Amino acid sequence: MKSFLAILLVCFWVSGTVCLFPQDESVLEDLRINQNRFQERLDHLAEFGKNEHGGIDRVAFSHEDKKSRKYIISLMKQAGLEVRIDAAANILGRKEGKNPELPPILFGSHSDTVPDGGKFDGALGVLGAIECIQVLKENQITTLHPLEVVVFTDEEGGLVGSRAMTGTLTPEALDVVSHSGKTVREGIQFLGGEVNNLDEAIRRRADIKAFLELHIEQGSVLHTQQVDIGVVEGIVGIYWWDVTVRGFSNHAGTTPMDMRKDALLAAAHLIIAVNDVVTTVPGSQVGTVGKIKAEPGAPNVIPGLVELSLELRDLSEEKVRSLFGRIKNRASEIVQNTGTEIKFIPLDANAEPAPTDLKIRHSIDETAKDLGLTSIFMPSGAGHDAQDMAKITPTGMIFVPSVGGISHSPKEFTKLQDCANGINVLLHSVLKIDRILDESGPSF
């Protein structure tokens, strides 16, 4: 390992801009993570909650979750981090910078899984962040800003830890029963948090300089297109409606076809219309009807009532409104043609789009290219802790390929080289952000 003397860092202040320059830039350029060490740790972490199917049952607030967190804390301490548990049971490991008065650069992810999940979702971002710190320690590199590695609590159950950190965790959410059988309130206490002092977990905009999250894509875009790195433009907004289609129930054998008001037939036309609208408008938006129920549900009765769901996702709220308007227009045509009634009921569970910071995006993209990796800009169709963190600090996300686009499954898999590529991009993005942050603006 090269010594700290070989990469002496000199900082200066000019017009409110903090800069940190290495005397030997090539030393930083040559930094790479230890792939074998990362693989060993990933495999070890996967043992916590491993089931007979090869999947992982490490749901939040379970005993396996608690045991795995002890292991993660031990790795943080090996890397020289000062570890604490905040009131929401988030794990935070801090490495001091040359200027401890500056706000830290935060990066990490979550370690809990869905029932029968895979070993990469969340774990890559956590162990990758620790690996970055380990490399800096081994090369005796101290950044200007403090660095903090975070392991968020109960991401899979509703972004509990990041919502607590951003002050958006509601009292009602604390009473939700998790997969562990505990309420969120009980779970936070079980993991060492202080649920009665959740205000102490809140971080303000000035408290954090930037947040980065490394994650598997959980889709097939990168794998299919054979691209190394996905630069996330933002986490899509998610909008839900309950839809009711009312017709008239009648005898299926005695009612002529041209005299029917078949709610299920109208619903089928509506489902096709949703697909038509979403696929004919340019963009990466998605639309889904994932639930349907017909009444009375007898084979010899024409359905008189159908209840179904509608979900639309996109980075642009305006695009979603436009798509929904088109769907409603198509629904009006269906009503006229079928003699039915269609109503859309918006739900309060909507999640607004969370764009990532433009400058961080370009920094990640430049870093990938500097490392000889291919990259594309893309949205995240799934929710992540980053969507909450974007409310309080400039945020970026790095995706690596998921083989076959499979996630939340024992078959979830990302190649070691792809994992290493992502961690190296994370490492060098953190170093780049540390050296060019502009203290005068909301983003660097």
PAKEBA-166136 format. One line per field, with one value per residue (C-alpha): residue in one letter; x, y, z. Coordinates in steps of 0.02 Angstrom, whole numbers. Layout:
REM residues N
rest: [A; ...];
east: [X; ...];
north: [Y; ...];
up: [Z; ...];
***
This chain:
REM residues 444
rest: [M; K; S; F; L; A; I; L; L; V; C; F; W; V; S; G; T; V; C; L; F; P; Q; D; E; S; V; L; E; D; L; R; I; N; Q; N; R; F; Q; E; R; L; D; H; L; A; E; F; G; K; N; E; H; G; G; I; D; R; V; A; F; S; H; E; D; K; K; S; R; K; Y; I; I; S; L; M; K; Q; A; G; L; E; V; R; I; D; A; A; A; N; I; L; G; R; K; E; G; K; N; P; E; L; P; P; I; L; F; G; S; H; S; D; T; V; P; D; G; G; K; F; D; G; A; L; G; V; L; G; A; I; E; C; I; Q; V; L; K; E; N; Q; I; T; T; L; H; P; L; E; V; V; V; F; T; D; E; E; G; G; L; V; G; S; R; A; M; T; G; T; L; T; P; E; A; L; D; V; V; S; H; S; G; K; T; V; R; E; G; I; Q; F; L; G; G; E; V; N; N; L; D; E; A; I; R; R; R; A; D; I; K; A; F; L; E; L; H; I; E; Q; G; S; V; L; H; T; Q; Q; V; D; I; G; V; V; E; G; I; V; G; I; Y; W; W; D; V; T; V; R; G; F; S; N; H; A; G; T; T; P; M; D; M; R; K; D; A; L; L; A; A; A; H; L; I; I; A; V; N; D; V; V; T; T; V; P; G; S; Q; V; G; T; V; G; K; I; K; A; E; P; G; A; P; N; V; I; P; G; L; V; E; L; S; L; E; L; R; D; L; S; E; E; K; V; R; S; L; F; G; R; I; K; N; R; A; S; E; I; V; Q; N; T; G; T; E; I; K; F; I; P; L; D; A; N; A; E; P; A; P; T; D; L; K; I; R; H; S; I; D; E; T; A; K; D; L; G; L; T; S; I; F; M; P; S; G; A; G; H; D; A; Q; D; M; A; K; I; T; P; T; G; M; I; F; V; P; S; V; G; G; I; S; H; S; P; K; E; F; T; K; L; Q; D; C; A; N; G; I; N; V; L; L; H; S; V; L; K; I; D; R; I; L; D; E; S; G; P; S; F];
east: [0; 60; 85; -6; 152; 137; -34; -12; -172; -171; -331; -369; -520; -567; -730; -824; -766; -675; -552; -445; -304; -187; -5; 0; -167; -120; -119; -304; -341; -264; -370; -475; -574; -530; -651; -611; -638; -805; -860; -815; -914; -1063; -1067; -1051; -1192; -1302; -1289; -1397; -1574; -1527; -1668; -1679; -1726; -1566; -1661; -1640; -1769; -1687; -1840; -1827; -1838; -1810; -1677; -1581; -1588; -1519; -1378; -1329; -1320; -1193; -1087; -1101; -1052; -898; -847; -872; -759; -627; -630; -598; -772; -845; -1014; -1177; -1361; -1480; -1656; -1732; -1607; -1511; -1329; -1206; -1017; -915; -741; -681; -619; -483; -615; -737; -842; -898; -1057; -1023; -1046; -1166; -1176; -1246; -1409; -1506; -1473; -1648; -1728; -1902; -1958; -1863; -1760; -1590; -1418; -1378; -1525; -1469; -1318; -1216; -1237; -1195; -1044; -987; -986; -886; -763; -737; -693; -578; -482; -462; -398; -272; -206; -204; -317; -415; -549; -588; -767; -813; -885; -1031; -1087; -1271; -1372; -1555; -1685; -1825; -1811; -1917; -2060; -2082; -1918; -1934; -1756; -1741; -1915; -1865; -1704; -1801; -1938; -2077; -2109; -2288; -2355; -2474; -2325; -2256; -2408; -2393; -2356; -2198; -2154; -2065; -2231; -2175; -2246; -2123; -2125; -2075; -1948; -1855; -1837; -1783; -1640; -1578; -1670; -1766; -1940; -1993; -1852; -1868; -1843; -1661; -1640; -1694; -1558; -1581; -1526; -1370; -1323; -1273; -1173; -1229; -1299; -1251; -1330; -1260; -1389; -1425; -1542; -1679; -1728; -1653; -1603; -1417; -1400; -1493; -1399; -1233; -1200; -1089; -1164; -1336; -1336; -1504; -1597; -1722; -1844; -2010; -2169; -2298; -2483; -2627; -2813; -2951; -3066; -3247; -3341; -3530; -3641; -3793; -3795; -3912; -3936; -3797; -3910; -4063; -3988; -3947; -3772; -3833; -3934; -3796; -3708; -3559; -3444; -3305; -3307; -3294; -3152; -3061; -3073; -3009; -2858; -2814; -2837; -2715; -2584; -2618; -2602; -2444; -2354; -2399; -2333; -2143; -2047; -2004; -2168; -2256; -2437; -2509; -2676; -2621; -2782; -2957; -3114; -3279; -3448; -3550; -3415; -3525; -3499; -3682; -3705; -3654; -3535; -3619; -3473; -3286; -3156; -2979; -2819; -2725; -2544; -2443; -2256; -2143; -2011; -2129; -2289; -2349; -2325; -2428; -2568; -2566; -2572; -2714; -2811; -2794; -2849; -3003; -3047; -3035; -3141; -3278; -3281; -3295; -3440; -3532; -3503; -3545; -3679; -3577; -3510; -3324; -3258; -3077; -3039; -2865; -2774; -2671; -2525; -2446; -2257; -2195; -2051; -1881; -1755; -1571; -1452; -1400; -1219; -1202; -1274; -1142; -1006; -1054; -1060; -888; -818; -882; -802; -638; -637; -664; -843; -997; -1146; -1321; -1443; -1600; -1744; -1771; -1940; -1925; -1923; -1762; -1703; -1626; -1799; -1818; -1640; -1668; -1788; -1648; -1484; -1412; -1429; -1361; -1388; -1278; -1351; -1260; -1335; -1454; -1438; -1606; -1680; -1725; -1737; -1827; -1794; -1668; -1620; -1564; -1386; -1256; -1084; -936; -854; -1013; -1019; -837; -869; -1009; -909; -761; -878; -949; -774; -714; -878; -862; -682; -735; -880; -768; -644; -762; -906; -958; -1004; -1104; -1245; -1376; -1287; -1107];
north: [0; 174; 285; 443; 543; 491; 570; 725; 826; 1014; 1111; 1293; 1405; 1523; 1621; 1498; 1346; 1207; 1111; 962; 914; 764; 799; 635; 622; 454; 373; 411; 357; 187; 151; -7; -111; -287; -399; -558; -474; -404; -576; -660; -531; -541; -730; -719; -591; -705; -840; -734; -792; -915; -1040; -1214; -1143; -1041; -881; -762; -728; -579; -472; -313; -328; -517; -605; -637; -451; -410; -538; -478; -299; -352; -426; -266; -161; -270; -237; -51; -52; -151; -13; 116; 190; 262; 175; 231; 181; 327; 339; 254; 109; 166; 112; 254; 235; 395; 428; 601; 717; 847; 976; 899; 1058; 1017; 914; 732; 640; 499; 335; 162; 65; -66; -244; -313; -424; -472; -647; -774; -634; -626; -583; -429; -310; -184; -285; -226; -44; -77; -189; -85; 72; -15; -78; 101; 154; 3; 52; 231; 169; 50; 189; 315; 436; 565; 662; 843; 806; 677; 518; 421; 246; 216; 56; 108; 19; -81; -21; -163; -128; 53; 151; 166; 222; 352; 419; 440; 527; 649; 678; 598; 440; 458; 396; 283; 198; 149; 39; -59; -243; -296; -466; -506; -500; -346; -174; -47; 35; -129; -168; -4; -34; -215; -155; -29; 128; 250; 261; 393; 506; 491; 678; 648; 544; 688; 765; 937; 996; 1077; 919; 815; 872; 733; 556; 414; 241; 94; -38; -179; -122; -250; -240; -305; -146; -147; -335; -339; -191; -251; -84; -78; 65; 144; 327; 349; 506; 486; 371; 372; 438; 304; 344; 228; 226; 107; 85; 26; -32; -50; -143; -252; -430; -545; -726; -778; -899; -791; -619; -588; -527; -359; -323; -350; -224; -333; -248; -374; -349; -161; -189; -296; -157; -34; -144; -151; 38; 66; -36; 54; 227; 189; 104; 228; 383; 406; 385; 258; 268; 109; 68; -84; -160; -286; -327; -369; -436; -475; -493; -594; -712; -853; -939; -920; -737; -585; -483; -326; -252; -257; -179; -160; -64; 60; 109; 233; 269; 400; 528; 667; 704; 802; 648; 543; 672; 670; 479; 473; 601; 491; 338; 429; 479; 299; 249; 370; 283; 113; 176; 231; 67; -50; 42; 34; 161; 182; 279; 316; 343; 416; 343; 438; 315; 405; 434; 589; 578; 602; 667; 644; 792; 842; 876; 713; 622; 694; 662; 477; 468; 549; 434; 280; 339; 378; 197; 133; 80; 105; 196; 257; 374; 286; 300; 186; 102; 36; 135; 162; 255; 380; 447; 506; 571; 676; 781; 845; 833; 818; 633; 510; 326; 201; 44; -115; -254; -385; -546; -577; -430; -544; -472; -507; -689; -825; -816; -635; -624; -494; -544; -507; -397; -294; -275; -220; -97; -17; -5; 72; 200; 236; 256; 376; 472; 504; 564; 676; 751; 780; 879; 990; 1030; 1212; 1273; 1419; 1323; 1191; 1068; 1052];
up: [0; -39; 111; 151; 112; -69; -81; 27; 16; 14; 35; 6; 17; -123; -132; -23; -123; -33; -141; -98; -216; -204; -240; -339; -428; -505; -333; -309; -486; -451; -297; -315; -194; -136; -231; -136; 32; -25; -89; 75; 173; 56; 73; 262; 276; 170; 305; 420; 382; 245; 218; 143; -28; -39; -7; 139; 274; 357; 378; 479; 668; 666; 768; 606; 566; 738; 724; 551; 613; 745; 606; 503; 654; 678; 497; 522; 672; 578; 448; 584; 592; 750; 762; 840; 833; 812; 886; 733; 748; 594; 606; 572; 557; 549; 481; 526; 389; 389; 431; 556; 551; 374; 349; 309; 146; 185; 89; 118; 101; 201; 260; 287; 155; 98; 149; 43; -35; -116; -49; -155; -127; 3; 56; -94; -43; 139; 115; -34; 73; 210; 78; 19; 196; 215; 58; 118; 286; 207; 97; 240; 146; 242; 150; 183; 234; 364; 290; 363; 315; 351; 367; 362; 468; 385; 206; 140; 260; 207; 211; 400; 439; 302; 337; 519; 466; 357; 486; 384; 485; 548; 715; 617; 532; 702; 735; 572; 602; 511; 436; 600; 693; 789; 761; 690; 862; 947; 811; 829; 1016; 984; 874; 1000; 945; 1054; 980; 1105; 1047; 857; 837; 881; 722; 609; 500; 423; 251; 323; 418; 266; 115; -2; -2; -119; -131; -228; -275; -395; -533; -494; -677; -838; -932; -889; -908; -1073; -1147; -1073; -987; -832; -732; -719; -668; -584; -636; -497; -411; -501; -426; -386; -405; -360; -394; -345; -494; -489; -642; -618; -738; -704; -639; -732; -784; -903; -998; -1025; -1058; -1243; -1281; -1349; -1192; -1065; -954; -915; -790; -817; -1005; -978; -855; -983; -1111; -980; -939; -1124; -1136; -992; -1083; -1247; -1170; -1072; -1217; -1354; -1264; -1280; -1118; -983; -888; -833; -794; -708; -663; -533; -441; -501; -416; -501; -414; -388; -451; -514; -682; -731; -681; -782; -672; -608; -512; -539; -426; -492; -459; -567; -539; -642; -618; -696; -649; -703; -606; -757; -867; -746; -749; -939; -945; -820; -923; -1077; -979; -916; -1093; -1148; -998; -1056; -1225; -1141; -1034; -1191; -1279; -1135; -1038; -879; -754; -714; -565; -517; -332; -298; -148; -20; -31; -179; -179; -268; -393; -314; -442; -402; -399; -575; -531; -435; -585; -699; -570; -563; -753; -770; -636; -727; -890; -799; -739; -916; -884; -992; -918; -956; -871; -812; -688; -540; -550; -372; -210; -112; 42; -80; -121; 58; 71; -86; 17; 130; 33; -143; -183; -311; -349; -439; -517; -569; -676; -608; -708; -791; -699; -553; -378; -213; -251; -208; -394; -375; -441; -489; -551; -437; -569; -584; -395; -394; -535; -437; -276; -368; -446; -273; -199; -333; -337; -151; -175; -319; -223; -73; -178; -278; -164; -170; 4; -64; -148; -110; -224; -272];
***
